């Protein structure tokens, strides 16, 4: 180990987590700015940017405000006090938000118009369109509208988190009779976006797609709602609230009740952002500032309309293939196609899955469904972190229990923003006879594992599935993840021990292959980094390739700095937050950080160690963050089949050389475009992976040679 190694990082050696995340979302915004992308894909990325910001405000910005409100003035590890950080975060998001709105209105919207796609204002509509909207309003919206007066007898109503509302200033007209009834001067209407489309399509010329936003539909009919009043003005606004309230578990209380109470408390969270239409009167702004207890940093004026995240609805309503990415039909899994059952295929050898290039439904869902129906299957045990409302995996477990099989499901009720779906499924599974366990009280169960126990002529045989991503059919079509089928006895033994730990708190004597957090994952990764460091000190080639969603943990960053200083070549593929500073002389000159933002969300965690010619590759469910290393049940496991391991290592090399969607991070967190040198070949790793069937064909050889792609490893 480097004799100059220190036990902690200086502030100038670490990037701020929140500012690093904002740099990541700026890379998402850059995809919306990319003119080479199909037009509606650019619209989709604009929506993703806003959706990401919503969660950032609800969790990260809310956390900064809690520190400020608690009077914390001590600088964090990166040297920022909470107040300083809030100033930088607010300034940066205001800049990026203005850039986002300018991009949509100045570039994207005119190009949509050129394609016959219009979002019209009320004054731009013709008579038949207005008649259609009036009929739609009367039939579908008017019964749902509940105006809420604000006066001394009616306190300011609670504005729901991310709920779109209209705020109208009123005055009685001369025809309003004096009947002794109160008169409203200010009223609020919640726009029913949960039951009506935000973008209402109206009749138009053939080949045209004309939409009106829902708040304008309501504004067009305010006289119908407020009869006897003059509408002085009406503005749309949207608040974002703190939803990451602490979950304090009482060991004597039922966890499900605790989580349900937590969900209710979210609706009472403090407001951390107000989005509002420009032109809001000073009177209304003063009222909102006072009632919502807003600071200047919380105010975000919008152009055109708020909540660009709803542009995803527009994307979904437009069936225009020429404006979207070309379809990518799932690649086959030859081992599964060649066998009558999943179990026969797995028994012949390990199978690596690469989603979404391979269908999750045709592999993993099929695995669980066949297990539910197969009379030879005795038991199914599975972890469930994020479930969709119509989860086919959970439905298969329900069916298995109804057929009399022993089924155990470790359901994580605390999966952020998916708690309600998980609670609903937990109750349904329990009713069907599934043994539902909520994991270890102090730790979220984030690892992904399924064990099927089957009676065969030779005795009991165990079939295993391990993965980097969730058992969620919806996200499996959007996220790039790896899965692994194996029937190796040592993996079966490991999973049996794992599930006994999770359901019965037993202590396994050892694991053959699994590396578990919070017990061994941190030490296991640190050991392997230092092993590589020892190879470098001994004059042997030493290299690390680590792929993850986020790199935050200070001890891991320190270990990587020390490895770099001893000559280890470190390549990091970090999709999102990265607090490490790469390429700093004397600190990290041997470290490169690549980030890839592309059609599919890079979600796989892969940890590859060259190990002096005896490479080791791990897949994992967890990132190098304190919460994954210390506060969750995570699973990492080695790829013991050398051919499979070589294919995954090749995938890493391919991504390192991505010159189209890959971005390099600079020493201060800046984003550096790659591929600007015309001598560099253009390489888009996700497209090349699909076109060559890398990992997805099941071929027992390495399919794409990097020297054929790039000439030499020198990018």
C-alpha positions, 0 to 999 in steps of 0.5 A: 500500500502507498506509504503516503496513504491517508485515512480520509479525503481532503475537500479538494479531492472529492466532488459534491454528490448533488452537483455531480448528480446535476452534471449527470442530468445535464448529460441527459439534457444533452441527449434532448439537444442532440439533433441526430436523435429522432425528434420524439426521442428528444421529446422523451429525454426532455421528459426524463430530465424533468422526472429526474429533477422531481425526484432530486427535489423530493429527496436531495434538495429536501435533505439540504433544506432539512440540514439548513433548518436544523442549523447545521453550518459545518461543511460536508466532506467536499467543503460545502456548508448546506447553505452554500450548497443550496445556493449552488444547486439552485443556481445550476437548476435555474440555468438548466431549466431555462436551457430546457425550456428554451430548447423546447420552445425554440427548437423542438416545438417548431420541428414538431410543427413541421411534422404536423404536431401542434400544441395549441393555445385556446385562441388558436383553435377553430370552431369545431375544435372548441365545440369538441373541447366544450363537449369533452369538458362537460362530459369528462371534467366538469363533474370532477372540478372542485373549486376551493375558495381561499378566505378567512373562513377557508384556510389555504388548501393543501397542494398535493405533491406534483399536483397541477393546480390553477389559481384564479383571482376573481371579482363579483360581476354586477349580476351576482346577487346579494343573497347573503352568501360569501364571495370568493376573490381567490380560488384554487382548482386541482387539475385532474391529471390522474384521470385525464390526459395532460395533452388532449388530442382534438380533431384536425386535418388528416396527417395532423396531430393537434393537442391542447393541454388540460389546464387550458381546457379548464381555463376555457370554461372558467366562466362555466365554473365561476358563474357571476364572477369576472376572472381577473387572471388564472395561472397554473402552478405545481409544487414539489414536496419533501417525500423522503421523510425519515422512516422510524421503525418501531420493532414492536410495530408491524412494518407494513403499518409503519410504511403505510403511515410513512406514505401518508406523511409524504403528503404532508412534506414541506414544499421545496419547489414552486413551478409557476407560469410567468405573469403570476401577479405579485399578490398571488406570489406573496400569498404563495410565498407566505402560505407555502413558506417559500424561499427565493431558491424555491421559485421556478418560473416556467415557459409555456407549461409546467411539468415537462415530465408529462411530455412522456404522455405526448410521446406515448400518444404519437404512433409515428415510428419515423420520429422514434428509435427504430424497433429492436426486436429481442434477440434469441436465447439459443439455449432456451429456444433449443430446450423444451423447458427452462430447467433443461436448458439451465441444467446443460450450462450457465446462461447469461442474459442481457436485457433488454436486448433479450426479452425479460418475459421470455426468459425470467418471467418464463422461468418463474411461470414454468416453476409455478406450473411444473408439478416437479417443482417443490418450492420457489424463493425470491426477493422482490424489490420493485414490482409493477401493479400487474407484475407477472412474476408476482402473479406466478408466485401467487399461482404457485402457492395456490397449486400447493408449492412452498413459496417464500417472497422477500418483499421490500416494502421500503423501495422508494416510490414503489411502496404502494405497489409492493404493499398491495402485492404483499397482501395479495401474496399472503392471501394466496398462501405465500410466506411473505417476509419483509427482510431484515428490519434494519436493512433494505433487501436490494439483492436480486435472486430467485431459487427454484427447488425441483424433484428430479430422478437423481434427487433434489436439484436447485435452479438459480437466477441472479441479476443486477436489475429488478424483477420488473417487466416494465423497467426491464424494457428500459434498463440495460441489465444482466441476469444469470441462470445456473444450476451449479450446486454451490450456487444452489447451496448459497441461495438456500443459505441466503434465503434462510438468513432472510427468512429465519435469521440463520447464519450460514457457515460460509458462502461458496460464491456469494458476496453479501452486503452488509457483511462482506461486500465492502471488504470484498471489493476493497480486498480486490482493489488492494490485490490489484495494487499489490500486483502493480507494486510487484511490477505485474500488469494491473487493471480495474474496470468497475461499472456502476450507477454511482460512486460516492463512498469515500473509502472506495474513492480513497482506495482507487486513488491509492491504486492509481498512485501505485500504477493500477490502470483504473477505468470507471464506467459511472452512469450517474453521480461520481464523487471521484476526481479523475486525471489529477496529477499525483492523485488519480492520473491513472483513472478514467471515468466514462459515462454513457447516456443512451437509449437504454438506462445503463443499470448493470453493476460489473466489477472486473479485476485483471488479477495478473492474468487470472481475471475475476468478474463480479456482477452485483446488485449494489453500487459503491455507495454507503447505503449499498455497502453498509445499509442494504442486503446486496448480492455480488457473485463471480462469473465462474464460467470463463467464456461468460466472464470473457463476454462480460469483460468484452462488453466493458471494453466496448463501453470504454471505447464508446465515442458516440454516447460515451462522455469523459469526466474531467477532474472538476466534474466537467463533461468532455465529449469524446469522438471529436478527433476524426481519426477515432472510429465512431462506436455506439456501444449499445447499438454495437452490442445489439447488432453483433448480438454480444452476450445475447446470442449465447455463442460460446466464443467472443463475438467482437474483437476490439482491435477490429473496432478501434485499431488499438486501445488508445482512445 
